[in-house]
Amino acid sequence: MDAIKINMLGEFSISCGSKTVDGSLSRSKKLWTLLEYLVAFRDREVSQNELIELLWPEDETENPANTLKTLIYRVRSVLDELGGMGGKEMLIYRRGACSWNRELEMEVDTDIFEDLLKRAEKQEGDARLRLLMEALEVYKGDFLPKTGLEPWAVPLSTYYHSQYLKASY
């Protein structure tokens, strides 16, 4: 199976082989917020309560736990569109927590961007410049631009933008 490629800088998209899912289709904002959040925090399990607070901060739903389960089902259905591995294997929900499957082979642009910057710090001259130029090519725009003003995304967006500015000088 091909590695899953995730773009968070510029536009959010997930690709596997020749298939891509992104926010260009008219799908629910909450669906994309959930998926973006789980990818952004892919290194940990996110509790059901944290996700409910993220998605329905004003108690907008009568049965938030059930509504969340339905939304997770919908996210998995979107991920099924990638073919190969199903959304159920990509998005794990157990013991009241949800997480991105960390065992999947993934290429995430934010990881690549940070890795290039770290490698550039250890270099000098042309080697450093080449790595910085590669990092600047990876940075296709702000972190999750459609979500970037959400309270959870602001620090990440600010961080990546500041790293971009630092690398460009």
C-alpha positions, 0 to 999 in steps of 0.5 A, spaced: 500 500 500 502 507 498 504 511 503 498 516 506 500 523 504 497 529 508 497 536 506 496 541 512 500 547 509 496 551 504 490 546 503 488 540 507 488 534 503 489 526 504 492 522 498 493 515 497 496 513 491 492 517 485 486 518 490 485 524 494 480 527 499 479 534 501 475 540 503 473 542 496 467 537 496 461 540 500 461 536 506 460 538 513 465 543 516 465 539 523 467 533 519 473 536 516 474 540 523 474 533 526 479 530 521 484 536 521 484 535 529 485 528 529 491 529 524 494 535 527 494 531 534 496 524 531 501 523 536 495 522 542 489 519 543 483 524 544 478 523 549 471 523 547 469 529 551 475 533 548 472 532 541 465 534 544 468 540 547 471 542 540 466 541 536 460 543 540 462 548 545 456 551 546 452 545 547 449 545 540 446 538 540 442 534 545 446 527 545 453 529 543 456 522 544 452 519 539 452 525 534 460 524 535 460 517 533 455 519 527 461 524 525 466 519 526 462 514 522 462 519 516 469 521 517 471 514 516 466 514 510 470 519 507 477 516 508 474 509 505 474 514 498 482 513 498 481 505 497 486 500 500 485 501 507 479 503 510 477 509 514 476 504 520 483 502 520 485 509 519 481 512 525 481 508 531 475 509 536 476 505 543 475 506 550 472 513 549 478 516 545 479 517 538 486 517 534 489 517 528 492 510 527 500 511 528 502 505 525 500 507 518 506 509 513 505 517 512 508 523 509 505 529 513 508 536 510 508 539 516 513 533 519 517 534 512 517 542 513 520 541 520 525 536 518 528 540 513 529 546 518 532 542 523 537 539 518 538 546 515 540 548 522 546 543 522 549 545 516 552 551 513 553 555 506 550 552 500 548 545 504 544 550 509 541 554 503 539 548 499 535 545 505 532 552 507 529 552 499 526 545 500 523 547 506 520 553 503 517 549 497 514 545 502 510 551 505 504 551 500 501 556 505 498 557 512 497 551 516 490 549 515 487 556 512 480 554 513 481 552 520 486 557 522 482 561 526 479 556 530 482 557 538 486 550 537 489 551 530 492 559 532 498 557 536 500 551 530 498 556 525 503 562 528 508 557 529 509 554 522 508 561 519 514 564 524 518 558 522 517 560 514 519 567 516 525 565 519 527 560 514 526 565 508 530 571 511 
